[in-house]
Amino acid sequence: MKHPSHPSDRPAFPSNHHPGLSKREYIAVQFMAVLMSDQRNLSETYSAIAKNAIVAADAFLAELANEE
């Protein structure tokens, strides 16, 4: 697990009323939506799709960090 002060664990859309999703969670949700919409993934379990989305989100965030 990442340290809570890592930039990707900070809220993507901060609010005074709700902490919201972290950037990592938000990106993982976007990847999960894409993976679930792909007809080739119909045989995958939700758990497997979620794990693949997290791997993709982490790789995406790592690439972004390398560009900075």
C-alpha positions in Angstrom: 0.0 0.0 0.0 1.2 3.5 -0.8 2.0 6.1 1.8 -1.0 8.3 2.3 0.9 11.4 1.4 1.7 10.1 -2.1 0.2 12.5 -4.7 -1.9 9.7 -6.3 -3.6 9.0 -3.0 -4.8 12.6 -2.6 -8.4 13.4 -3.6 -9.0 13.9 -7.3 -11.8 16.3 -6.6 -11.4 17.6 -3.1 -14.5 18.9 -1.3 -15.3 20.3 2.2 -18.2 17.9 2.5 -16.7 14.6 1.3 -13.1 13.4 0.8 -13.9 11.9 -2.5 -11.9 9.4 -4.5 -8.1 9.5 -4.7 -6.6 10.1 -8.1 -5.6 6.5 -8.2 -9.1 5.3 -7.4 -10.6 7.6 -10.0 -8.2 6.5 -12.7 -8.8 2.8 -11.8 -12.6 3.3 -12.1 -12.1 4.8 -15.6 -10.0 1.8 -16.6 -12.5 -0.6 -15.1 -15.3 0.9 -17.1 -13.3 0.5 -20.3 -12.4 -3.1 -19.4 -16.0 -4.0 -18.5 -17.3 -2.5 -21.8 -15.0 -4.8 -23.8 -16.9 -7.8 -24.9 -13.8 -9.9 -24.7 -13.7 -9.6 -20.9 -17.2 -11.1 -20.4 -15.6 -14.3 -19.1 -13.5 -12.4 -16.5 -14.8 -12.1 -12.9 -15.4 -8.6 -11.5 -12.5 -9.2 -9.1 -10.1 -10.0 -12.0 -11.3 -6.9 -14.0 -10.9 -4.7 -10.9 -7.3 -6.0 -10.3 -6.4 -5.4 -14.0 -7.8 -1.9 -13.7 -5.7 -1.2 -10.6 -2.6 -2.5 -12.4 -3.4 -0.3 -15.4 -4.0 2.8 -13.2 -0.7 2.3 -11.3 1.2 1.9 -14.6 -0.5 5.1 -15.9 0.4 7.1 -12.8 4.0 5.8 -12.9 4.3 7.0 -16.5 2.9 10.4 -15.5 5.4 10.6 -12.7 8.3 9.8 -15.1 7.3 12.7 -17.3 7.6 15.2 -14.5 
